[in-house]
């Protein structure tokens, strides 16, 4: 990696100096300066916006990274704010060479899927943030990743995803030059504030989802278990986005005295830390609530299944009672049918055909059998 120009190696950190201190610049012409950063590759389209500021006011809007580098060198007390979206490796290498970015931070910025963190490499801070936005139509949370490099006179933002809207952050800072005048650390505050403020609509959307889920649970919606599970997974991601921010901001606040952070900026950062803590607590509460709702839903489902099984058992019992009644009457009616069938066979040599008491005997036999069967079934509660 090319070495940084001498002018930046000799410059004090913005975290240790006042926001308007003028840095020493190398008076030599551009070609003679050692370690000059290479021009960016052709065909770059991921630079969303680049601007130079001085005393809180935009003084230039370069059209390329090379032009940004050149104009920043010409500004005695300027600050560059470069916004990129999914930059190419060539762009990152160009920025790393110009601003002396640490290779490990550059490697992290190439890809998303980094955990939120804050790391210091010399005079440069590297911050990873997880932004979130609530999508109303699918009722889902969309997470995006934002990497921020904050140096003595530059801020680089590398965005992987749609959120947050950094153009709104830039407009806000440009409309408050007294805040932008505080330097790169003020831009970092504004970005942190935008990310944290973006959590508020997500919290509101999740709260509405949980209210709907509670209604569906007690209504017995069969699809509610899937919805609880999906929302619980999103809450895990939300926790991973918000919980590390609490420690990160407390780490920044712990360095206020050491790095001479402006008192007004200290108040702003403490306010952001309060909002982050509140959001993190709400997310923890949501996850606990979803766990409890899932338990209640499982209990209700079990109760419903037990009620259905009990209803099936009762139906089966009633069916068995009906079958017993039908079988009993069928047995009672079968006895006289059997006797009548035997005596209706019309054989010539049947013993009882010539017996005068044959008919009363057959009728009496039928009656005795029927009454006996009726009493037996009645005693067994089949009838």
CORZIDA-V161876 format. One record per pair of residues at least 12 apart in sequence whose ideal C-beta (glycine too) atoms are under 6 Angstrom apart, sorted by the first residue. I is the first residue (numbers start at 1). J is the second residue. D is the distance in whole Angstrom. If there is no record, write none. Layout:
I/J/D + I/J/D
//
This chain:
2/35/5 + 2/97/4 + 3/35/4 + 4/35/6 + 4/100/4 + 5/33/6 + 5/35/6 + 6/26/6 + 7/25/5 + 7/26/5 + 10/24/6 + 11/23/4 + 11/152/5 + 13/123/4 + 13/152/5 + 14/152/4 + 14/183/5 + 14/184/5 + 15/259/4 + 16/259/6 + 16/260/6 + 19/181/6 + 19/182/5 + 19/183/4 + 20/77/6 + 22/76/5 + 22/77/5 + 37/69/6 + 37/97/4 + 37/98/4 + 39/66/4 + 40/65/4 + 40/66/6 + 40/94/4 + 41/90/4 + 44/91/6 + 46/84/5 + 46/85/5 + 46/86/6 + 46/87/5 + 47/84/6 + 48/83/4 + 48/85/5 + 49/83/5 + 50/62/5 + 50/68/5 + 50/82/5 + 51/81/5 + 52/71/5 + 52/75/6 + 52/78/5 + 52/80/6 + 53/79/5 + 54/75/6 + 54/77/6 + 54/78/5 + 55/181/6 + 56/177/3 + 56/180/4 + 56/181/3 + 57/177/6 + 58/174/6 + 65/94/6 + 68/80/6 + 69/98/5 + 79/153/5 + 80/154/5 + 81/155/5 + 82/156/5 + 83/157/5 + 83/166/5 + 84/158/5 + 85/159/5 + 87/158/6 + 92/106/5 + 99/151/6 + 99/154/6 + 102/121/4 + 105/126/4 + 109/147/4 + 109/158/5 + 112/145/4 + 112/160/4 + 114/128/5 + 116/128/5 + 116/129/6 + 116/130/5 + 116/244/4 + 116/245/6 + 118/248/4 + 123/152/5 + 124/149/6 + 124/151/5 + 125/150/4 + 126/149/6 + 127/148/4 + 128/147/6 + 129/146/5 + 129/195/5 + 130/143/6 + 130/241/3 + 131/144/5 + 131/146/6 + 131/163/4 + 131/164/5 + 131/195/5 + 131/198/6 + 132/202/5 + 132/241/6 + 133/163/4 + 134/201/5 + 134/202/5 + 134/205/4 + 141/202/6 + 141/234/5 + 143/237/6 + 144/161/2 + 144/162/6 + 144/163/4 + 145/160/4 + 145/161/6 + 146/159/5 + 148/191/6 + 150/184/5 + 150/188/5 + 155/184/5 + 155/187/5 + 164/194/5 + 164/195/5 + 164/198/5 + 169/190/5 + 169/191/6 + 169/194/5 + 173/190/5 + 182/262/5 + 182/265/5 + 186/265/6 + 189/268/5 + 189/269/6 + 192/272/5 + 193/272/5 + 196/272/6 + 196/275/5 + 196/276/5 + 199/279/5 + 203/282/5 + 206/286/6 + 209/231/6 + 210/289/6 + 213/227/6 + 213/228/6 + 217/297/5 + 228/290/6 + 228/293/6 + 228/294/5 + 232/290/5 + 235/286/5 + 235/287/4 + 238/283/5 + 239/283/5 + 242/279/5 + 242/280/4 + 242/283/5 + 243/280/5 + 245/276/5 + 246/276/6 + 246/277/6 + 246/280/6 + 249/273/4 + 249/276/6 + 252/269/6 + 324/382/4 + 328/377/4 + 328/382/5 + 328/383/5 + 331/373/6 + 332/370/5 + 332/373/5 + 332/374/6 + 335/369/4 + 335/370/6 + 336/366/4 + 339/362/6 + 339/365/6 + 339/366/5 + 343/362/5
//
